[in-house]
Amino acid sequence: MVIKVREKNAIICLIGESFDMMACTSSIYHLLMMSGDRYLAICRPLVHRTLPRHIVYIALASTAKTISVILSCYFVCWLPFFIVYVFDG
């Protein structure tokens, strides 16, 4: 009984940590892409004006979300092996 409760708590904790990781990495990548956009706007204003803004912004936002989801899925898949190693070892 105690082991099942511990496993359920570990799974819930793991899911919560993966969502936290996804939110943090998504935020970091959004800031990175915003700074790249601002760099282009300041250093090369003529190039920045000719870019199709809506398409580029949608592509950048979807790239940031995709990277963060991939990293959080990787975290969810490999962390249980690490937890078993720490608790058993």
N, C-alpha and C positions, 0 to 999 in steps of 0.2 A: 504494500500500500504506500509506504513512504517513498519507495523507489519510483513508483508511477507518478506521484505528485511531484517529485524532484524532476523527472523527465518532462512533465507538462510545463513546469515552471521554466525549465531550461529552454524548451521550445518557444514559449511565449517571450522569454527574454531575448532569445536569438532573433526572433521576428522583429521585436522592437528595436534591437540594435541595428538590424539591417535597414529598417526604415530610417533610423537616425543617420546612418552612414549614407544612405541615398540622398537624404535632404542636405546633408553637409557637402557632399561632393557636387551635387547639383548647384548649390549656391556658389561654391568655389568656381565651377566652370562657367556659370553665368557671369560672375564678376570678371573672370579672365576674358570672356568674349566681349563684354561691354568695354573693358579697357582697350582691347584690340580695335574695336570700332571707334572709340574716342581717339586713339592714336592715329588711325587713318584720317579722321575728320580734322585733326589739328595739323598733322605733318603733310598730308596730301589731300587738300580739300577738293581739288578738281576730280581726282579719282573717286573720292567718297560721294560726290554728287552724281556721278554717272552709274553707281551701283544700283541695281534694282533692290530697294531696301526691304520690302515685305518678304520677298523670297529668301533673301539672305538672312534676315532675322528669324524666319521660321526654321530655316536649315540650321542655324546656330543653336537655337533653343532646343530643337529636336536632337541635335548631336549631344548637347549637354545632358539632356534627360536620358538618352540612350547609354551614354558612358556611365552615368550614375547608377542606372538599373543593372548594367552588366557588372559593375563593381560590387553592388550590394548582393546580387545573386551569387557571385563568387564567394563573398563573405558568408552567406548562408550555407553554401555547399561545403566549405572547408572548415568552418569553425567547429562543428561538432566533433571532428576528428581531433582537433586541438584540445577541446574540453575533455574528451575521453582520456587523452594522453596525460593531461594535467591531473585529473582526479584519480587515475589509476597509478600514475607513476610516482 
